[in-house]
Amino acid sequence: MTKEDIIKPENLVYKKPTLMNDNPMHYCPGCSHGVVHKLIAEVIEEMGMEDKAIGISPVGCAVFIYNYLDIDWQEAAHGRAPALASAIKRLWPSRLVFTYQGDGDLACIGTAETIHALNRGENITIIFINNAIYGMTGGQMAPTTLVGMKTSTCPYGRDVHLHGYPLKIADIAAQLEGTAYVTRQSVQSVPAIRKAKKAIRKAFENSMAGKGSNLVEIVSTCNSGWKMSPANANKWMEEHMFPFYPLGDLKDK
């Protein structure tokens, strides 16, 4: 019996996007990055933009995203992805240009580049993975770390009197004149994944239509940094992250 005898077209419920290659992913088991990578690949393929998509890879856990999606990539210095994306889109207006950034990269080192690119209305999409911690470098407190949440640099929990308050990037972005679409989604369940894919598609279409800048925040888990199993991390996210970072569209111009 061959593989073709087992996997018939009418029974195929999962198809790997052709943009995704067979390189083994380096992410921890249960990480949200791989799911979002797949959604980006699917949307690019469905839009027929394989030869016109340019991604800006970050510094952080997803620094090697270019190893998994076979499109054009440019790597940026820490936090500078929106500035680089702005330049590329202005030089090549016909290209689908997006950044892929974590909360340490985007909401800390790259806050200025993020806010100003969004405010200028650059026709790009920023995909923002928010897991409330520095995942790659040891689990330190991030600007998005919740009050009371323990990390390696706030082992007794985030204290607002010492560390300040968590930063709600999407809420800030929604107030800027240049943003066309700002949304906050997640990928912990099948319905959530479908909504996240729809959001990415809308943001990409907006950027190609010249409607302004777009921010898609994905509230995510970091079970390694949180010291939890993948299942417990999803549950903790639903119980603690979602109340502070509520899901849904914040702006749709």
CORCOR-V863628 format. One record per pair of residues at least 6 apart in sequence whose ideal C-beta (glycine too) atoms are under 8 Angstrom apart, sorted by the first residue. I is the first residue (numbers start at 1). GAP is how many residues later the second one is. D is the distance in Angstrom with one decimal. If there is no record, write none. Layout:
# CORCOR-V863628
i: (I:I)
gap: (GAP:GAP)
d: (D:D)
This chain:
# CORCOR-V863628
i: (16:17:17:17:17:18:19:19:19:19:19:19:19:20:20:20:20:20:20:21:21:21:21:23:23:25:25:25:25:26:27:27:27:28:28:28:29:29:30:30:30:30:30:30:30:31:31:31:31:31:31:32:32:32:32:32:32:32:33:33:33:33:33:35:35:36:36:36:36:36:36:36:37:37:37:39:39:39:39:39:40:40:40:40:40:40:41:42:43:43:43:43:44:44:44:44:44:46:47:47:47:47:47:49:49:49:50:52:52:52:53:53:53:53:53:53:54:54:54:54:54:54:54:54:54:54:55:55:55:55:55:55:55:55:55:55:55:56:56:56:56:56:56:56:56:56:56:56:56:56:57:57:57:57:57:57:57:57:57:57:58:58:58:58:58:58:58:58:58:58:59:59:59:59:59:59:60:60:60:60:60:60:60:61:61:61:62:62:62:62:63:63:65:65:66:66:74:74:76:76:76:78:78:78:79:79:79:79:79:79:79:79:80:80:81:81:81:81:81:81:81:81:82:82:82:82:82:82:82:82:82:82:83:83:84:85:85:85:85:85:85:85:86:86:86:86:88:88:89:89:89:89:89:89:90:93:93:96:96:96:97:97:97:97:98:98:98:98:98:98:98:99:99:99:99:100:100:101:101:101:101:101:101:102:102:102:102:102:103:103:103:103:103:103:103:103:103:103:104:104:104:104:104:106:106:106:106:107:107:107:107:107:107:107:107:108:108:111:111:114:114:115:115:115:117:117:117:118:118:118:118:118:118:118:119:119:119:119:119:120:120:121:121:121:121:121:121:122:122:122:123:123:123:123:123:123:123:124:124:124:125:125:125:125:125:125:125:125:125:126:126:126:126:127:127:127:127:128:128:128:128:128:128:129:129:130:130:130:130:130:130:130:131:131:131:131:131:131:132:132:132:132:132:132:132:132:133:133:133:133:133:133:133:133:133:133:133:134:134:134:134:134:135:135:135:138:139:139:139:139:139:139:140:140:140:141:141:141:141:141:141:141:142:143:143:144:144:144:144:145:145:145:145:145:146:146:146:146:146:147:147:147:147:147:147:148:148:149:149:149:150:150:151:151:154:154:158:166:168:169:169:170:170:170:170:170:170:170:171:173:173:173:173:173:174:174:174:176:178:178:179:179:179:179:179:179:180:180:180:180:180:180:180:180:181:181:181:181:181:181:181:181:181:181:181:181:182:182:182:182:182:182:183:183:183:183:183:183:183:183:183:183:183:184:184:184:184:184:184:184:184:185:185:185:185:185:185:185:185:185:186:186:186:186:186:186:186:186:187:187:187:187:188:188:188:188:192:195:196:196:199:199:200:202:203:203:203:204:206:206:207:207:211:212:217:219:219:219:219:219:220:221:221:221:221:221:221:222:223:223:223:223:226:226:228)
gap: (22:21:24:25:28:27:22:25:26:31:50:51:52:17:18:21:48:49:50:46:47:48:49:44:45:8:9:12:43:38:6:7:34:194:195:196:194:201:191:193:199:200:201:203:204:30:189:190:191:192:193:97:99:155:156:186:188:189:28:29:32:96:187:152:158:64:91:93:151:160:182:184:28:31:32:148:154:157:158:161:15:29:58:60:87:160:28:155:154:157:158:161:6:9:27:52:160:155:49:154:157:158:161:47:155:159:21:42:43:44:18:19:42:43:44:45:17:18:19:20:34:38:41:42:43:44:10:11:14:16:17:18:19:42:43:44:45:17:18:19:20:25:26:28:29:32:41:42:43:44:6:7:8:9:16:17:18:19:24:43:7:18:20:23:41:42:43:44:47:48:17:18:19:20:46:50:41:42:44:45:74:75:76:41:74:75:38:39:40:67:12:73:8:35:7:9:10:14:7:8:23:27:31:32:26:27:29:30:31:32:34:35:30:33:18:19:20:24:25:29:32:45:17:28:31:32:34:35:36:40:42:44:30:34:15:12:13:14:32:37:39:41:31:34:36:38:7:9:6:8:33:34:35:118:32:30:117:108:111:112:26:27:28:110:26:27:28:29:105:106:109:25:26:27:28:27:29:9:13:25:26:27:28:26:27:28:29:33:25:26:27:28:29:30:39:40:41:66:30:33:36:38:39:8:20:22:63:7:21:23:35:36:37:60:62:34:35:32:56:12:55:57:58:61:7:9:96:8:55:58:60:61:95:97:57:58:59:60:94:58:93:56:57:58:59:91:92:56:90:91:83:84:85:87:88:89:90:83:89:90:75:78:79:81:82:88:89:90:91:87:88:89:90:73:76:89:91:41:42:87:88:89:90:89:91:14:39:87:88:89:90:115:13:88:89:90:91:94:10:12:13:14:17:34:90:109:6:7:8:9:11:12:16:18:89:92:93:6:7:8:17:91:87:89:90:14:12:13:83:85:86:87:11:12:13:8:10:11:12:13:17:22:9:23:24:22:23:25:101:6:9:13:18:21:12:20:94:95:98:10:11:12:13:18:19:9:10:8:9:91:6:7:7:74:8:9:8:78:77:46:48:12:13:14:45:47:75:80:79:6:9:42:77:78:8:76:77:37:34:35:33:34:35:36:72:74:26:31:32:33:34:71:72:73:21:22:25:30:31:33:34:35:68:70:71:72:32:33:35:67:68:69:16:19:20:32:33:34:65:66:67:68:69:33:34:35:61:62:63:64:66:7:10:11:14:31:32:33:34:62:6:10:32:33:34:51:56:61:6:9:31:33:33:46:49:50:55:52:20:22:17:50:16:12:11:12:13:10:6:8:6:7:42:41:28:18:22:23:26:28:17:7:9:12:13:15:16:11:6:7:9:10:7:10:8)
d: (8.0:6.4:3.7:5.1:5.4:6.5:4.1:6.1:5.9:6.3:5.4:5.4:6.3:7.0:6.5:4.9:5.9:6.1:7.6:7.9:6.4:7.8:5.6:5.0:5.8:7.9:5.4:8.0:6.3:6.2:5.0:5.5:6.9:7.9:6.7:4.4:7.8:6.2:6.6:4.6:7.3:2.6:7.9:6.3:8.0:7.5:8.0:7.4:7.3:7.4:7.8:6.7:7.0:5.3:7.7:6.6:3.7:5.8:6.3:5.4:7.8:6.6:7.7:4.4:6.4:7.9:7.0:6.7:6.1:7.2:5.7:7.8:6.4:5.6:6.2:7.5:7.0:6.0:4.6:5.7:7.8:6.7:7.7:7.4:7.1:6.3:5.5:6.5:6.4:5.1:4.8:5.9:6.1:4.9:6.6:7.1:7.6:7.3:7.3:7.3:6.4:7.4:7.9:4.7:7.6:7.8:6.6:6.5:5.2:5.5:4.4:6.9:7.2:4.5:8.0:7.6:7.1:4.7:7.3:6.7:5.7:7.4:5.1:7.0:5.0:7.8:6.9:7.2:6.9:6.0:7.3:5.1:7.6:8.0:5.8:7.4:6.1:7.4:5.5:7.5:5.3:4.2:7.9:5.4:4.9:7.5:7.4:7.1:4.3:7.1:6.1:7.6:5.0:5.2:5.4:7.3:4.9:7.2:7.7:6.4:7.9:6.8:7.8:5.7:7.1:6.1:4.5:6.3:4.5:7.7:7.7:7.3:4.1:7.5:5.6:7.9:7.4:4.2:5.9:4.9:7.7:7.0:5.2:6.1:4.7:4.6:5.8:7.7:6.3:6.9:7.5:7.7:7.4:5.6:3.8:7.2:6.1:6.8:7.6:4.5:7.6:6.2:4.9:7.2:5.5:7.1:7.3:3.4:2.6:7.5:6.0:7.9:6.3:5.5:3.9:7.8:5.6:7.2:7.7:6.7:7.2:7.8:5.8:6.8:4.5:5.2:7.7:3.6:7.5:7.4:7.1:6.1:4.6:6.5:7.9:5.1:7.0:5.0:7.0:7.0:4.5:7.7:5.2:7.1:4.5:6.6:6.8:5.2:6.7:4.3:6.1:5.6:5.2:7.7:7.8:7.3:7.9:5.9:6.7:6.0:7.7:4.9:7.6:7.0:6.2:4.2:7.1:6.1:7.9:7.0:7.3:6.9:7.5:5.0:6.6:4.9:7.5:6.9:7.9:6.7:7.1:5.9:7.0:7.9:4.9:7.8:7.2:6.9:7.2:6.9:4.8:6.6:6.7:7.7:4.9:6.6:4.4:7.9:4.6:7.8:8.0:5.1:7.8:5.3:7.2:5.4:6.8:7.5:7.8:7.7:6.8:4.3:5.7:5.4:5.2:6.5:5.0:7.7:8.0:6.7:7.1:6.9:7.7:7.3:6.9:7.5:6.4:7.1:5.2:5.2:5.7:5.3:4.6:6.3:4.5:6.8:4.8:7.8:8.0:5.3:7.3:7.2:3.0:7.3:7.6:4.1:5.4:7.3:7.9:5.1:8.0:4.8:7.7:5.3:7.3:6.7:7.0:5.7:6.0:7.3:7.6:4.3:5.8:7.6:5.0:7.8:4.4:7.6:6.6:7.3:7.0:4.9:7.2:7.0:8.0:5.1:7.0:6.5:7.5:6.2:6.7:4.5:6.8:5.3:5.2:5.3:7.6:5.6:6.7:5.3:6.2:6.7:7.9:7.9:4.3:6.0:4.0:7.2:6.1:4.7:5.0:5.9:6.4:7.6:7.5:6.5:5.6:7.2:7.3:5.4:8.0:6.2:8.0:5.7:5.1:4.4:6.9:4.3:7.5:5.4:7.8:7.4:4.5:6.9:4.9:5.3:5.5:4.5:7.7:7.8:4.0:8.0:5.7:5.4:4.4:7.9:4.3:7.9:4.8:4.7:6.2:6.5:7.8:6.9:4.2:5.5:6.0:7.6:7.9:5.9:7.2:5.1:7.8:6.2:6.5:5.8:6.2:6.9:5.9:7.6:5.2:7.9:5.8:7.1:6.6:4.2:6.1:6.2:5.4:7.7:7.0:5.2:7.5:7.5:7.9:6.2:7.5:6.8:7.0:7.5:6.7:5.5:7.5:5.0:6.1:4.6:7.7:5.5:6.6:5.3:4.8:4.6:7.6:7.6:4.4:4.0:4.1:7.9:5.4:5.3:6.0:5.2:7.0:6.5:5.9:7.3:4.8:4.1:3.6:6.5:5.8:7.7:7.9:4.5:6.0:5.4:5.2:7.6:8.0:4.5:7.5:8.0:7.5:6.5:5.6:6.8:7.3:4.8:7.9:7.3:4.5:4.2:4.7:7.8:7.5:7.4:5.7:7.0:7.0:4.6:6.4:8.0:7.8:4.4:7.9:6.3:6.1:7.0:5.4:6.5:6.5:6.7:5.5:4.0:5.1:6.7:7.1:5.6:7.3:5.9:4.7:6.8:6.3:4.7:7.1:7.3:7.5:5.9:5.0:5.3:6.2:7.1:7.2:4.6:6.4:6.9:7.7:7.9:7.7:6.2:5.2:7.7:5.7:7.8:3.7:7.7:5.1:7.9:7.0:5.1:7.7:5.8:6.7:6.7:7.5:6.6:5.4:6.8:5.0:6.8:7.5:8.0:7.2:4.0:6.0:7.7:5.2:7.3:6.3:5.0:7.4:3.7:5.5:6.7:6.2)
